[in-house]
Amino acid sequence: MSQFNRLRKYHSFFRFKKDFEQYSLKSAKSYELILHWLHSKMSRSQFLLLSGILVGCSAGLAGVILKSLVHYIHYVITYKVHFSTQVIFYVVFPFLGIVLTTLMVIWFFKGQSRKGIPAILHEIARNSSLIPPVKMYSQILQSAITVGLGGSAGLESPIAVTGAALGSNYARTYKLGYKERTLLLAAGATAGIAAAFNAPIAGMMFAFEILLTGVVFSDFMPLIVAAVCGSLLSKIILQEEALFHFESRVAFNYHNVPYYIALGILSGFYARYYVVISQKIEHFFHSLNWTALQRAILGGVLVSALCVALPPLFGEGYSSVKSLAAGNGEAILQNSFFRYLPIQSWMILVFTGCVCLLKALAASVTIQSGGNGGNFAPSLFAGGFLGFFYAMVCQQMGFTDIPVTNLVIVGMAGVMAGVMYAPLTAIFLIAESSSGYDLFIPLMIVSTISFLMAKWFSPISPEIKELAKDGKVFTHAHDKNILLLLKMEDLLEKDVQTISIDATLRDIIELVKEGSRNIIAVVNHEQLFEGIITLDEIRPVMFNPELYDTITVKKLMQAPPAVVNLKDNINVVIKKFDAAQAWNLPVVQDKQLVGFISKSSILNKYRLLLQEYSEG
């Protein structure tokens, strides 16, 4: 019996070795061999749990490295250099950051344009959650240059994209399916956000609210372990100064609820202002008939000028927000030209108001002119300054006992909820970053009001509105999301019969004898699509031989009830089928017939996808 067991083990090993040869044994790393073997031995849930740990550690480490690098650059410029020298950095560095990022994209990344969170959503909906491997490092390199040299944007979106790419390509390496691939993609992004803020719950909320919109999952453990791994790496490696963390605050007093309600309304209006400015700046740069490098030069000049006038706009700006949260508003004037003037309260009020208003402009110009970054940090930064500005106004109006620190902290959540359309992420992010779980009530009040106002202005986040309209990202409409998974090339029937427009009825009869379809496509001399002929149309004359050579195709053909373009998404195709009340429609590209699509094939494929989508 022992000999039999030994032989069975040998047989199992050699069978695994044979199966593994399809992964190119010579090129595989040793750890890949081990993981492939574990994949063959573990259950689905066990391997997903292991994968969540590995992806979480990788994405978390990438986020920690990026945050550490950028924080060190900003620390040297802000605290180790006198203001007279800082001005030179403010003039040169943001300009260089945007221009160098653009040159890197042109020279090394072939001019890729899609970036940020919408890029992930597009890959989930339209590319089976397959993210190009280049995004595992391209986003980190680009954002490190842009934000590290002072671009007024955030690192969190690039970190999330990097984590998502790591999860997606890990799943591709180990031949996991679409659902597992999407889950690990979200786990990577979760770990990245958790590492950036040392906020694991906020990382999970980010995945559920933004990335997994319209996606049904019952497996949450990979997300949890990935968030824990990212947060632990952040806690262990990052210094306290680099973390987005706030210590000081005052206890919540229900008498201050009116202040929070008013701040929620202000946050909602400011979030709309931020979004409108972003859209206008995006339209402005896209409308310029300039090269990418010329746009980068213009954007670099504008951002540098803003940083010289208002130094808190330099980089992420979290250190300035921490100063405001600590009640030290005068500190943000020390690194500006206002340091040469006697500091008064009205100067702080004007300065913080200008910074708050121009942050939207600086962030939008940085991102749209060619830099790489996201709106996470800018929305938090602007919310902190908005809360401080509002508190200062209340104090100037004679109100006493204003919870300045709380308003700064809660304002960050309010603006982020309205800009990112992610109120739960904003609430838990600020609660975890400030250890302010006793502030849940004001956080919920401000974030909910701001989010509802943002939804009132635009039901869908303007950042993905056009993509959602074109059916390129998932929404909360689950039926449409499943339809979006259908690809035209999988549904296209290319074995169609065609006939020249100058042919006769005899030629049609010969085609009918040879074929099995009841639709024949009609083309002209240039092989362009002209119309269709159905058996119903020729049935009255097909049994009269005297008409075989007298009736031409041109007399018998008819225009199809609708024509499908090869680039149409399935939602558009379904609408055309419903409007035409047909079961088969021609598919064309540049007026040339490429095949037919049938409603039956769509329904069958949809049924199979629905079954797979609904199962665990």
C-alpha positions as CSV (number, residue, x, y, z in Angstrom):
1,M,0.0,0.0,0.0
2,S,2.8,2.4,0.8
3,Q,4.4,1.7,-2.5
4,F,1.1,2.4,-4.2
5,N,0.8,5.8,-2.4
6,R,4.4,6.7,-3.4
7,L,3.6,5.9,-7.1
8,R,0.4,8.0,-6.9
9,K,2.4,11.0,-5.6
10,Y,5.0,10.6,-8.4
11,H,2.2,10.4,-10.9
12,S,0.6,13.5,-9.5
13,F,3.9,15.4,-9.7
14,F,4.6,14.4,-13.3
15,R,1.0,15.3,-14.3
16,F,1.4,18.7,-12.7
17,K,4.8,19.1,-14.5
18,K,3.1,18.3,-17.8
19,D,0.2,20.7,-17.2
20,F,2.7,23.5,-16.2
21,E,4.6,23.3,-19.5
22,Q,1.8,25.4,-21.1
23,Y,3.1,28.3,-19.0
24,S,6.6,28.1,-20.5
25,L,8.6,26.4,-17.7
26,K,11.9,28.0,-18.8
27,S,10.6,31.5,-18.6
28,A,8.6,31.0,-15.4
29,K,10.0,32.4,-12.1
30,S,10.4,29.9,-9.2
31,Y,7.6,31.6,-7.2
32,E,5.3,31.2,-10.3
33,L,6.0,27.5,-10.3
34,I,5.1,27.3,-6.6
35,L,1.9,29.4,-7.1
36,H,0.8,27.3,-10.1
37,W,1.2,24.2,-7.9
38,L,-0.7,25.8,-5.1
39,H,-3.4,26.8,-7.5
40,S,-3.8,23.2,-8.6
41,K,-4.0,22.0,-5.0
42,M,-6.1,24.7,-3.3
43,S,-9.8,25.3,-3.5
44,R,-11.1,28.5,-5.3
45,S,-11.7,30.4,-2.1
46,Q,-8.4,29.4,-0.6
47,F,-6.4,30.5,-3.6
48,L,-8.3,33.7,-3.8
49,L,-7.5,34.4,-0.2
50,L,-3.8,33.8,-0.9
51,S,-4.0,35.9,-4.0
52,G,-5.6,38.8,-2.0
53,I,-2.7,38.7,0.4
54,L,-0.1,38.7,-2.4
55,V,-1.8,41.4,-4.5
56,G,-2.4,43.5,-1.4
57,C,1.2,43.4,-0.3
58,S,2.4,44.3,-3.8
59,A,0.0,47.1,-4.3
60,G,0.5,48.4,-0.7
61,L,4.3,48.4,-1.2
62,A,4.0,50.3,-4.4
63,G,1.8,52.9,-2.7
64,V,4.1,53.2,0.2
65,I,7.2,53.7,-2.0
66,L,5.5,56.4,-4.0
67,K,4.2,58.3,-1.0
68,S,7.6,58.1,0.7
69,L,9.4,59.4,-2.3
70,V,7.1,62.3,-2.9
71,H,6.9,63.2,0.8
72,Y,10.7,63.4,1.1
73,I,10.9,65.8,-1.9
74,H,8.2,68.0,-0.4
75,Y,9.8,67.9,3.1
76,V,13.2,69.0,1.7
77,I,11.6,71.9,-0.2
78,T,9.3,73.1,2.5
79,Y,11.3,72.6,5.7
80,K,15.0,72.5,4.7
81,V,15.1,75.4,2.3
82,H,14.6,79.1,3.0
83,F,11.6,80.8,1.3
84,S,13.8,82.9,-1.0
85,T,15.1,79.6,-2.4
86,Q,11.7,77.9,-2.3
87,V,10.4,80.5,-4.7
88,I,12.9,79.1,-7.3
89,F,11.5,75.6,-6.7
90,Y,7.9,76.9,-7.1
91,V,8.8,78.5,-10.4
92,V,10.8,75.6,-11.9
93,F,9.6,72.3,-10.4
94,P,5.9,72.2,-11.3
95,F,6.8,73.2,-14.9
96,L,9.4,70.5,-15.1
97,G,7.1,67.9,-13.6
98,I,4.3,68.4,-16.2
99,V,6.7,68.7,-19.1
100,L,8.8,65.7,-18.1
101,T,5.7,63.6,-17.5
102,T,4.5,64.4,-21.0
103,L,7.8,63.6,-22.6
104,M,7.9,60.3,-20.7
105,V,4.4,59.4,-22.0
106,I,5.4,60.3,-25.6
107,W,8.8,58.6,-25.6
108,F,8.3,55.5,-23.4
109,F,4.5,54.9,-23.2
110,K,3.5,55.6,-26.8
111,G,1.3,58.6,-26.0
112,Q,-1.3,56.8,-23.9
113,S,-4.1,59.1,-22.9
114,R,-6.5,57.1,-20.7
115,K,-5.6,57.4,-17.1
116,G,-7.2,57.6,-13.6
117,I,-10.2,55.8,-12.2
118,P,-12.3,56.0,-15.4
119,A,-9.5,53.9,-17.1
120,I,-10.1,51.1,-14.6
121,L,-13.9,51.2,-15.0
122,H,-13.5,51.1,-18.8
123,E,-11.3,47.9,-18.5
124,I,-13.8,46.2,-16.2
125,A,-16.8,46.8,-18.5
126,R,-15.2,46.6,-22.0
127,N,-12.0,44.6,-21.7
128,S,-13.0,41.8,-19.3
129,S,-11.0,43.5,-16.5
130,L,-7.8,43.0,-18.4
131,I,-5.5,46.0,-17.7
132,P,-2.4,46.4,-19.8
133,P,0.8,45.3,-17.9
134,V,2.4,48.7,-18.6
135,K,0.1,50.3,-16.0
136,M,1.7,48.3,-13.3
137,Y,4.5,50.8,-13.3
138,S,3.7,53.6,-15.7
139,Q,1.2,55.4,-13.4
140,I,3.7,55.4,-10.5
141,L,6.5,56.7,-12.6
142,Q,4.4,59.5,-14.1
143,S,2.7,60.6,-10.9
144,A,6.0,60.5,-9.0
145,I,7.4,63.1,-11.5
146,T,4.2,65.2,-11.7
147,V,3.3,65.4,-8.0
148,G,6.8,64.9,-6.7
149,L,8.0,68.0,-8.5
150,G,5.0,70.0,-7.3
151,G,2.1,69.3,-9.7
152,S,-1.1,70.2,-7.8
153,A,-2.7,66.8,-8.0
154,G,-3.0,63.6,-5.9
155,L,-1.2,60.3,-5.8
156,E,-4.1,58.1,-4.7
157,S,-5.7,57.6,-8.2
158,P,-2.4,56.5,-9.8
159,I,-1.8,54.2,-6.8
160,A,-5.3,52.7,-7.3
161,V,-4.7,52.2,-11.0
162,T,-1.3,50.6,-10.2
163,G,-2.9,48.2,-7.7
164,A,-5.7,47.4,-10.0
165,A,-3.2,46.6,-12.8
166,L,-1.2,44.3,-10.4
167,G,-4.4,42.4,-9.5
168,S,-5.6,42.1,-13.1
169,N,-2.2,40.8,-14.4
170,Y,-1.8,38.5,-11.4
171,A,-5.2,36.9,-12.3
172,R,-4.2,36.7,-16.0
173,T,-0.9,34.9,-15.1
174,Y,-2.7,32.2,-13.2
175,K,-5.6,31.9,-15.7
176,L,-8.4,33.1,-13.4
177,G,-11.8,33.9,-14.8
178,Y,-13.5,37.2,-15.3
179,K,-15.1,37.3,-11.8
180,E,-11.9,36.4,-10.0
181,R,-9.9,38.8,-12.2
182,T,-12.3,41.7,-11.4
183,L,-12.2,40.8,-7.7
184,L,-8.4,40.8,-7.6
185,L,-8.3,44.0,-9.6
186,A,-10.5,45.6,-6.9
187,A,-8.3,44.1,-4.2
188,G,-5.2,45.7,-5.7
189,A,-6.9,49.1,-5.8
190,T,-8.2,48.6,-2.3
191,A,-4.8,47.9,-0.9
192,G,-3.3,50.9,-2.7
193,I,-5.9,53.3,-1.2
194,A,-5.5,51.6,2.2
195,A,-1.8,52.1,2.1
196,A,-2.0,55.7,0.9
197,F,-4.2,56.7,3.9
198,N,-3.6,53.9,6.4
199,A,-7.4,53.4,6.2
200,P,-8.4,49.8,5.3
201,I,-12.1,50.4,5.7
202,A,-12.0,53.4,3.4
203,G,-10.1,51.3,0.9
204,M,-12.9,48.7,0.8
205,M,-15.6,51.4,0.6
206,F,-13.7,52.8,-2.4
207,A,-13.8,49.5,-4.1
208,F,-17.5,49.0,-3.5
209,E,-18.7,52.5,-4.3
210,I,-16.6,53.3,-7.3
211,L,-14.9,50.2,-8.9
212,L,-17.5,47.5,-8.3
213,T,-20.5,49.6,-9.3
214,G,-23.0,47.3,-10.9
215,V,-20.9,44.2,-10.2
216,V,-22.4,41.4,-8.0
217,F,-19.9,39.6,-5.7
218,S,-20.2,37.3,-2.7
219,D,-16.4,37.0,-2.1
220,F,-15.2,39.7,0.2
221,M,-12.3,38.1,1.9
222,P,-9.7,39.0,-0.7
223,L,-10.7,42.6,-0.4
224,I,-10.4,42.5,3.4
225,V,-7.0,40.8,3.5
226,A,-5.7,43.1,0.7
227,A,-6.9,46.2,2.6
228,V,-5.3,44.9,5.8
229,C,-2.0,44.2,4.1
230,G,-1.8,47.6,2.5
231,S,-2.7,49.4,5.7
232,L,-0.1,47.4,7.7
233,L,2.6,48.2,5.3
234,S,1.7,51.9,5.5
235,K,1.7,51.8,9.3
236,I,5.0,49.9,9.5
237,I,7.0,51.8,6.8
238,L,5.6,55.3,6.5
239,Q,6.6,57.9,9.0
240,E,3.9,59.7,10.9
241,E,4.6,62.9,8.9
242,A,3.9,61.2,5.6
243,L,0.6,59.7,6.8
244,F,-2.7,61.5,6.2
245,H,-3.4,61.7,9.9
246,F,-5.0,64.2,12.3
247,E,-4.7,64.1,16.0
248,S,-6.4,67.2,17.4
249,R,-10.2,67.7,17.4
250,V,-12.9,68.5,19.8
251,A,-15.8,66.3,20.9
252,F,-19.0,66.5,18.9
253,N,-21.6,68.8,20.4
254,Y,-25.1,68.5,19.1
255,H,-25.5,72.2,19.5
256,N,-23.2,72.6,16.5
257,V,-25.4,70.7,14.1
258,P,-26.5,73.9,12.3
259,Y,-22.8,74.7,11.5
260,Y,-22.4,71.2,10.0
261,I,-25.6,71.5,7.9
262,A,-24.4,74.8,6.5
263,L,-21.0,73.3,5.8
264,G,-22.6,70.5,3.9
265,I,-24.5,72.9,1.7
266,L,-21.3,74.9,1.1
267,S,-19.4,71.6,0.3
268,G,-22.1,70.7,-2.2
269,F,-21.8,74.0,-4.0
270,Y,-18.0,73.9,-4.0
271,A,-18.0,70.3,-5.3
272,R,-20.1,71.4,-8.2
273,Y,-17.8,74.4,-8.8
274,Y,-14.8,72.0,-8.7
275,V,-16.4,69.7,-11.3
276,V,-17.4,72.5,-13.6
277,I,-13.9,74.0,-13.5
278,S,-12.5,70.6,-14.3
279,Q,-14.8,70.1,-17.3
280,K,-14.0,73.6,-18.6
281,I,-10.3,73.1,-18.3
282,E,-10.5,69.7,-19.9
283,H,-12.5,71.2,-22.8
284,F,-10.0,74.1,-23.1
285,F,-6.9,71.9,-23.5
286,H,-8.7,69.4,-25.8
287,S,-9.8,72.2,-28.0
288,L,-6.3,73.6,-28.4
289,N,-4.8,72.6,-31.8
290,W,-1.4,72.1,-30.1
291,T,0.9,69.3,-29.7
292,A,1.0,67.4,-26.3
293,L,4.3,69.1,-25.4
294,Q,3.0,72.6,-26.2
295,R,0.0,71.9,-23.9
296,A,2.3,70.7,-21.2
297,I,4.4,73.8,-21.4
298,L,1.3,76.0,-21.1
299,G,0.0,74.0,-18.1
300,G,3.4,74.0,-16.5
301,V,3.7,77.8,-16.7
302,L,0.2,78.2,-15.2
303,V,0.7,75.8,-12.3
304,S,4.1,77.3,-11.5
305,A,2.6,80.8,-11.4
306,L,-0.2,79.6,-9.1
307,C,2.4,77.9,-6.8
308,V,4.5,81.0,-6.5
309,A,1.5,83.1,-5.6
310,L,-0.1,80.5,-3.3
311,P,2.5,78.0,-2.2
312,P,0.0,75.6,-0.5
313,L,-1.0,74.7,-4.0
314,F,2.4,73.0,-4.5
315,G,2.0,69.2,-4.6
316,E,-0.6,67.4,-2.6
317,G,-0.7,70.0,0.1
318,Y,-1.5,67.7,3.0
319,S,0.9,69.5,5.3
320,S,-1.0,72.8,4.9
321,V,-4.3,71.0,5.8
322,K,-2.7,69.5,8.9
323,S,-1.6,73.1,10.0
324,L,-5.2,74.3,9.6
325,A,-6.6,71.3,11.5
326,A,-4.1,72.1,14.3
327,G,-5.6,75.6,14.4
328,N,-2.3,77.1,13.1
329,G,-3.6,79.2,10.2
330,E,-0.7,81.6,10.4
331,A,1.8,78.8,9.5
332,I,0.6,78.6,5.9
333,L,1.4,82.2,5.4
334,Q,5.1,81.7,6.4
335,N,6.0,80.1,3.2
336,S,4.5,82.8,1.0
337,F,5.1,86.5,0.2
338,F,2.6,87.3,3.1
339,R,5.4,86.5,5.5
340,Y,6.9,89.9,4.9
341,L,3.7,91.6,6.1
342,P,2.2,91.9,9.6
343,I,-0.1,88.9,9.8
344,Q,-3.7,89.8,10.5
345,S,-6.9,87.7,10.6
346,W,-8.3,89.2,7.4
347,M,-5.1,88.2,5.6
348,I,-5.6,84.6,6.6
349,L,-9.2,84.7,5.5
350,V,-8.4,86.1,2.1
351,F,-5.4,83.8,1.6
352,T,-7.3,80.6,2.5
353,G,-10.3,81.7,0.4
354,C,-8.1,82.2,-2.7
355,V,-6.3,78.9,-2.1
356,C,-9.6,77.1,-1.9
357,L,-11.0,78.6,-5.1
358,L,-7.8,78.2,-7.1
359,K,-7.1,74.6,-6.1
360,A,-9.7,73.4,-8.5
361,L,-8.0,75.3,-11.3
362,A,-4.5,74.2,-10.3
363,A,-5.5,70.5,-10.1
364,S,-7.4,70.5,-13.4
365,V,-4.6,72.2,-15.3
366,T,-2.0,69.8,-13.8
367,I,-4.0,66.8,-14.9
368,Q,-5.4,68.0,-18.2
369,S,-2.3,69.6,-19.6
370,G,-0.3,66.3,-19.4
371,G,0.5,65.6,-15.8
372,N,-0.5,62.5,-14.0
373,G,-2.6,62.6,-10.8
374,G,-6.0,62.3,-9.4
375,N,-8.7,64.3,-7.6
376,F,-8.5,62.4,-4.3
377,A,-6.0,64.7,-2.7
378,P,-7.2,68.0,-4.3
379,S,-10.8,67.4,-3.1
380,L,-9.6,66.6,0.4
381,F,-7.3,69.6,0.4
382,A,-10.0,72.0,-0.9
383,G,-12.5,70.6,1.7
384,G,-10.0,71.3,4.5
385,F,-9.5,74.9,3.3
386,L,-13.2,75.4,2.8
387,G,-13.9,74.2,6.3
388,F,-11.3,76.5,7.8
389,F,-12.5,79.5,5.7
390,Y,-16.1,78.9,6.8
391,A,-15.0,78.7,10.5
392,M,-13.1,82.0,10.1
393,V,-16.1,83.7,8.6
394,C,-18.3,82.5,11.4
395,Q,-15.7,83.8,13.9
396,Q,-15.6,87.2,12.1
397,M,-19.4,87.4,12.3
398,G,-19.2,87.1,16.1
399,F,-20.1,83.5,16.7
400,T,-18.3,81.9,19.6
401,D,-17.2,78.3,20.4
402,I,-16.7,77.5,16.7
403,P,-15.2,73.9,16.4
404,V,-12.6,75.0,13.9
405,T,-10.7,71.7,13.8
406,N,-13.8,69.7,13.4
407,L,-15.0,71.9,10.5
408,V,-11.7,71.4,8.7
409,I,-11.8,67.7,9.1
410,V,-15.5,67.3,8.2
411,G,-15.1,69.7,5.3
412,M,-12.6,67.3,3.7
413,A,-15.2,64.5,3.7
414,G,-17.9,66.8,2.4
415,V,-16.0,68.1,-0.7
416,M,-14.6,64.6,-1.4
417,A,-18.1,63.1,-1.3
418,G,-19.4,65.6,-3.8
419,V,-16.5,65.5,-6.2
420,M,-15.9,61.7,-6.1
421,Y,-19.5,60.6,-5.7
422,A,-18.3,58.4,-2.8
423,P,-19.9,59.5,0.5
424,L,-19.1,56.2,2.4
425,T,-15.4,56.3,1.3
426,A,-15.2,59.9,2.4
427,I,-16.8,59.2,5.8
428,F,-14.7,56.2,6.7
429,L,-11.5,57.8,5.3
430,I,-11.8,60.9,7.5
431,A,-13.0,58.8,10.5
432,E,-10.0,56.5,10.2
433,S,-7.4,59.2,9.4
434,S,-8.5,61.3,12.4
435,S,-9.4,58.5,14.8
436,G,-12.6,60.5,14.9
437,Y,-15.3,57.9,15.1
438,D,-17.1,60.2,17.5
439,L,-17.5,62.6,14.5
440,F,-19.6,60.1,12.6
441,I,-22.7,62.1,12.9
442,P,-21.3,65.4,11.5
443,L,-19.3,63.4,8.9
444,M,-22.6,61.8,7.8
445,I,-24.5,65.0,7.8
446,V,-22.0,67.0,5.7
447,S,-21.1,64.1,3.3
448,T,-24.7,63.2,2.7
449,I,-25.8,66.8,2.0
450,S,-22.9,67.3,-0.4
451,F,-23.4,64.0,-2.2
452,L,-27.2,64.6,-2.6
453,M,-26.5,68.1,-4.0
454,A,-23.9,66.6,-6.4
455,K,-26.5,64.0,-7.5
456,W,-29.1,66.7,-8.0
457,F,-26.8,68.6,-10.4
458,S,-25.7,65.4,-12.2
459,P,-27.1,61.9,-11.4
460,I,-23.8,60.3,-12.7
461,S,-20.3,61.4,-11.8
462,P,-19.3,63.9,-14.6
463,E,-15.9,62.2,-14.7
464,I,-17.5,59.1,-16.2
465,K,-20.8,60.6,-17.6
466,E,-19.8,60.4,-21.2
467,L,-18.4,56.8,-20.8
468,A,-21.6,55.7,-19.1
469,K,-23.7,57.4,-21.9
470,D,-21.7,55.4,-24.5
471,G,-22.0,52.2,-22.6
472,K,-18.3,52.0,-21.8
473,V,-18.6,51.6,-18.0
474,F,-20.9,49.8,-15.7
475,T,-23.8,51.6,-13.9
476,H,-26.3,50.4,-11.3
477,A,-28.5,49.0,-14.1
478,H,-27.4,45.3,-13.8
479,D,-29.2,44.1,-16.9
480,K,-27.3,46.7,-19.0
481,N,-24.0,45.8,-17.4
482,I,-24.4,42.1,-18.4
483,L,-25.3,43.2,-21.9
484,L,-22.1,45.3,-22.0
485,L,-20.1,42.1,-21.5
486,L,-21.3,40.8,-24.8
487,K,-18.9,41.6,-27.6
488,M,-19.9,42.1,-31.2
489,E,-17.2,39.8,-32.6
490,D,-18.6,36.9,-30.5
491,L,-22.1,37.5,-31.9
492,L,-21.3,38.3,-35.5
493,E,-22.4,35.7,-38.1
494,K,-20.0,36.0,-41.0
495,D,-21.1,33.0,-43.1
496,V,-23.6,35.0,-45.1
497,Q,-24.7,34.8,-48.8
498,T,-24.2,37.8,-51.0
499,I,-25.4,38.5,-54.5
500,S,-24.7,41.4,-57.0
501,I,-27.4,44.0,-57.5
502,D,-27.3,43.3,-61.2
503,A,-28.0,39.5,-60.8
504,T,-31.2,37.9,-61.9
505,L,-33.9,35.8,-60.2
506,R,-32.2,32.6,-61.6
507,D,-29.0,33.5,-59.6
508,I,-31.1,34.0,-56.5
509,I,-32.7,30.5,-56.9
510,E,-29.2,28.9,-57.2
511,L,-28.2,30.6,-54.0
512,V,-31.3,29.4,-52.2
513,K,-30.6,25.8,-53.3
514,E,-27.0,26.0,-51.9
515,G,-27.7,27.9,-48.7
516,S,-29.7,27.4,-45.5
517,R,-30.5,31.0,-44.7
518,N,-33.6,33.0,-45.6
519,I,-31.8,36.3,-46.0
520,I,-29.4,37.2,-48.8
521,A,-27.3,40.4,-48.7
522,V,-27.2,42.6,-51.9
523,V,-23.9,44.3,-52.8
524,N,-22.9,46.6,-55.7
525,H,-19.8,46.4,-58.0
526,E,-17.7,48.0,-55.2
527,Q,-18.9,45.4,-52.7
528,L,-20.8,48.0,-50.8
529,F,-24.0,47.0,-49.0
530,E,-27.2,47.9,-50.8
531,G,-30.0,45.9,-49.2
532,I,-31.4,42.5,-48.5
533,I,-33.6,39.8,-50.2
534,T,-35.7,37.5,-48.1
535,L,-37.4,34.3,-49.1
536,D,-40.8,35.9,-48.3
537,E,-40.1,38.5,-51.1
538,I,-39.2,35.9,-53.8
539,R,-41.7,33.2,-52.9
540,P,-44.5,34.6,-55.2
541,V,-42.2,34.4,-58.2
542,M,-39.7,31.7,-57.5
543,F,-41.9,29.0,-58.9
544,N,-42.4,30.7,-62.3
545,P,-39.4,29.8,-64.5
546,E,-40.5,32.3,-67.2
547,L,-39.4,35.2,-64.8
548,Y,-36.0,33.8,-63.9
549,D,-34.1,35.9,-66.5
550,T,-36.4,38.9,-66.6
551,I,-36.6,40.0,-62.9
552,T,-33.4,41.4,-61.5
553,V,-32.2,41.6,-57.9
554,K,-32.6,45.3,-57.9
555,K,-36.4,44.9,-58.3
556,L,-36.7,42.3,-55.6
557,M,-34.4,43.7,-52.9
558,Q,-35.5,45.9,-50.1
559,A,-33.9,48.2,-47.5
560,P,-33.3,46.4,-44.1
561,P,-35.4,47.7,-41.2
562,A,-32.2,48.8,-39.5
563,V,-28.5,48.6,-40.0
564,V,-26.0,47.9,-37.2
565,N,-22.6,49.5,-37.2
566,L,-19.7,47.3,-36.2
567,K,-18.8,49.8,-33.5
568,D,-22.2,49.9,-31.9
569,N,-22.4,48.6,-28.3
570,I,-25.0,45.9,-27.5
571,N,-27.4,48.3,-25.8
572,V,-27.6,50.3,-29.1
573,V,-28.1,47.0,-31.1
574,I,-30.9,45.9,-28.8
575,K,-32.7,49.3,-29.3
576,K,-32.4,48.9,-33.0
577,F,-33.9,45.4,-32.8
578,D,-36.8,46.6,-30.8
579,A,-37.5,49.6,-33.1
580,A,-37.2,47.5,-36.2
581,Q,-39.1,44.5,-34.8
582,A,-36.7,42.2,-36.6
583,W,-34.8,39.0,-35.7
584,N,-31.8,39.5,-38.0
585,L,-30.0,42.7,-39.0
586,P,-27.0,43.4,-41.2
587,V,-23.7,44.7,-39.7
588,V,-21.7,47.1,-41.7
589,Q,-18.4,48.9,-41.4
590,D,-17.7,51.8,-43.8
591,K,-20.7,50.7,-45.9
592,Q,-19.2,47.3,-46.4
593,L,-21.1,44.2,-45.1
594,V,-19.2,42.3,-42.4
595,G,-22.0,39.9,-41.4
596,F,-25.4,39.6,-39.7
597,I,-26.4,39.6,-36.1
598,S,-29.5,37.8,-34.8
599,K,-31.6,38.5,-31.7
600,S,-31.5,34.8,-30.9
601,S,-27.8,34.8,-30.6
602,I,-27.9,37.8,-28.3
603,L,-30.6,36.3,-26.1
604,N,-28.7,32.9,-25.8
605,K,-25.4,34.6,-24.9
606,Y,-27.2,36.8,-22.4
607,R,-28.8,33.8,-20.8
608,L,-25.5,32.1,-20.4
609,L,-23.8,35.2,-19.0
610,L,-26.7,35.8,-16.6
611,Q,-26.4,32.2,-15.3
612,E,-22.6,32.7,-14.8
613,Y,-23.1,36.2,-13.3
614,S,-25.6,34.9,-10.8
615,E,-23.7,31.9,-9.5
616,G,-21.2,32.2,-6.7
